[in-house]
Amino acid sequence: MNRYAIQAIFARNFFSYFANPTGYVFLCVFVLLSTIAAFWSNAFFVNNLANLDQLTPFFPFIMLVFAPAITMNSWAEERRQGTDELLLTLPANDLEVVTGKYLACLAIYSCSLFFSAICNLIVLETLGHPDFGLFFSTYVGFWFVGVAMLAIGMVASFFTSQVTMGYVWGVLLNAPFVFSACGDVILPGRLASGMSFWSFEARYASFCKGEISCASAFYFASIALVMLYLCMILIGRRHWFSGISGWKRTGHFVLRAIFLTVIVSSLTILFNRFDIQKDFTAEKINSLCPETIQLLKEFQPEYPVEIHAWLSPQIPGEFAQVKRNLESTLHQFETYAPGKVRVHIHALERFTDEALMVEKNFGIIPNDVNVQVRGTLEKTSVYLGAAMTCGLNQEVIPFFSRGLPVEYELIRSLLMVSTHQRKRLGVLQTDANLLGMFDGMPMIGIDRATIDSSVSPIIAELRKSYEIVPLNPSYPLDSESVDVILAVQPSTLEPFQMENFIKVLKTGVPTAIFEDPLPLCSQFTPTCEERRLSRNPMDAMSMMTGNLPKADRETLWKILGVRFFEQEIVAQKYRPIPRFSRSPHPFLFVDENELNRHPFAKKNPVTNGLRRMVLLYSGHFEPAAASELLFTPLIQASSHSGVIAYRNLFKNPELGFLPQNLNTETDFEVTSQPYVLSAEIRSNRPEKKGLHVILTADTDLFFEGFVEMRSAGGMGSDYDFDNVNFVLNVMERLGGEDRFYAIRKHQPIHRKLEAIEQYRNRFQHDFDAREKELTGKIQERQKELENSLNEKIAKLNEQIQTGEISRQEAEENREWLLSVGQTEMQKTISRLTTNIQKEVELMEKDYQTRILEIQNQRKLLAVLLPPILPLIIALLVFVYRKRMEHMGVSASRMKRKS
């Protein structure tokens, strides 16, 4: 190829575009439309993500306006001015002419895209710290869209000698690739899905998520290749009719173009099936865990797994990250398991036939979520569920809540739906009542649906991976019927039940034991107390029947080789979270800090990667001196801890454990002992099946509030506890399931609009401080009124003692004082409360006003900034051209001002 000819054609077309004012007009319009689409929508601030998600769906339509404006002059202008014949006489072949013109169009577009990137990056930087890898890949995707659309526009320019018609033809030829993404509006689902596959929006979606996709890049490059070949055919058609075989040549080249299109389309499908992708995001939000990738590569289902995800088109800000993670993870699954996993993502609206079908077949219904809109909570319904089918097996995830680890849920469901048999988890029936059944009721033959109606949330979570088998200790337990056992508060068993439990324990069935000296969040019996029918001491039935039989725990502790301190509760003064600074001392916040360098056993998969747990009124234990079992501490309290005697925890020790009887102000003496809260105990003979138990001195880990906090997510780091993950890790460790430890911890992190977040945090801090101050004033005023009333009553008592007034008169005065004082107190408190509510409302309104001001400032910046750079360049070009025009011109010929 003659590169000098290409350079000459390139320079002529490139500089002529920027020498024309019309070019700058289109450039300003392009950059302006890009920034408006990116930032003008309220969804940008509602989603609170520092990316260009709002621009992505509109970009092909913006290019539908801009791309033909670049290419309309490429050949139509040559024919209109008659310079096409001159151009074809240059020492250059058809390929070199087409290449030079195409590269000029591509360079013009690249400059325009560069201006757009600068403007959008400036706006994003004023709001936060965007992910530059994501930003770069997004604009690479935009550039590839231009690569294809400019080539199509060049073909359109060959159809006419009129520039305006060249623009119109460019729009018409590009429109099918743009509007095919909206095929579901008029076409049925499967046909619309196939049509959408070839749309620009579907093909550059991976770029906008932070991935450079080879398949998508080939798609755009192949379109450009086919279109440039058509351009060469159209240039060369002047030679077709020079002889008698002109029409034969026409048919020949038409067939060539068709066959080339078929070949390129086939290669596109092949590349898409074996795509290679690179995640450019700084946080690696599109990258799966190495463990997940390995599982997908080794995945060999009997039948292909069909994954259908139903998502609402409009997702509120709190769930925007979840939707993005879900879509990205599903596409990754399809990439790493081609042919074995098929993903179908559907946009689902309420009150449609498809919504009724999804509810009937899969039980997926919209979840009502509260969204804050301009200071008020609004309820909206959201679809965010998925279903997997493999043959006759089916797994359904009804709703992906904010705290649910998307990657873990999907890979777990994928592996479960493809297997015919799950591991069996035996749940020992105790007073903990995890299965929602009454004590003493036989569980043999009870179906799963009945159990599901009242199981605890943690059991519902475990049911996703295990087959739950109720174990009634009133009967001999078969060690072959289960793979792992869960025993919560086994101290509540009766003597003969404990014997049955110990027998199965000795057979070597892996067992998780959770025993709590004081189960704060439950109403079952503490370890050291006698077992009653009712925990209410005023219950007549309980008083008549007395205490129920309770097994001797020492036999169990002896088998486990531990000393369990049933009469001691671990306490500490370490409070890492300000909002829990006044919580009782037995609230144990376990994390890595200066006082506790090794709270979790990092070499054990159960606790490796855990960041923070909270244990409530936990007990402790230690290995027995004569034990030959391997004892591995998993969780330890800090050295800045101590213990409180069980009786000292209550206002009235005789009543025992009752929530209203707890003394939350009990103090303790700090020791330097690292108390063991959980440990793994196993036989020291690995070649022989022996004891394998994980013992934890707290049952409040099963509190449904921890499950709800994990599921809800988005509550801030103050509520980010790993309690549920610990329980799941324990069961997987004992069940020999080591595939999900790392996957469950993996959570992609998206960059947020930090300017909005910082202002919101400052407001929340000021709001909390002001609310605390106002509440303190109410309490202070209430105390003043109470003291005043007490002084008046005390004075009245003195008058009685001195005989100034009679006792009857004093009683009447006291009743009157109490009535008037309480009425005055209620009015005063009511008035102060009303004033506080008004001030709080004013603060919230001021906050919302300030947030709107920030949003409007960024929107104004998005409108004013885009034209600046193109206009500056236009001014520089104008000045330069003027200077060049005046160079070499005699001063006498210059026009003088009169």
Secondary structure, 3 states (H helix, E strand, C coil): CCHHHHHHHHHHHHHHHHCCHHHHHHHHHHHHHHHHHHHCCHHHHHHCECCCCCCHHHHHHHHHHHHHHHHCCCCHHHHHHCCHHHHHCCCCCHHHHHHHHHHHHHHHHHHHHHHHHHHHHHHHHHHCCCCHHHHHHHHHHHHHHHHHHHHHHHHHHCCCCCHHHHHHHHHHHHHHHHHHHHHHHCCCHHHHHHHHHCCHHHHHHHHHCCEEEHHHHHHHHHHHHHHHHHHHHHHHHHHHHHCCCHHHHHHHHHHHHHHHHHHHHHHHHHHHHCCCEEECCCCCCCCCCHHHHHHHHCCCCCCCEEEEEEECCCCCHHHHHHHHHHHHHHHHHHHHCCCCEEEEEEECCCCCHHHHHHHHHHCCCCEEEEEEECCEEEEEEECEEEEEEECCEEEEECCCCCCCCHHHHHHHHHHHHCCCCCEEEEEECCCCCCCCCCCCCCCCCCCHHHHHCCCCHHHHHHCCCEEEEEECCCCCCCHHHCCEEEEECHHHCCHHHHHHHHHHHHCCCCEEEECCCCCCCCCCCCCCCCEECCCCCCCHHHHHHCEECCCCCHHHHHHHCEEECCCEEEEECCCCCHHHCCCCCCEEEEECECCECCCECCCCCCCCCCCEEEEECCCCEEECCCCCCEEEEEEECCCCEEEEEHHHHECCCCCCCCHHHECCCCCCCCECCCCEEEEEEECCCCCCCCCEEEEECCCHHHCHHHHHHHHHCCCCHHHCCCHHHHHHHHHHHHCCCCCCHHHHHCCCCCCECHHHHHHHHHHHHHHHHHHHHHHHHHHHHHHHHHHHHHHHHHHHHHHHHHCCCCHHHHHHHHHHHHHHHHHHHHHHHHHHHHHHHHHHHHHHHHHHHHHHHHHHHHHHHHHHCCCHHHHHHHHHHHHHHHHHHHCCCCHHHCCCCC
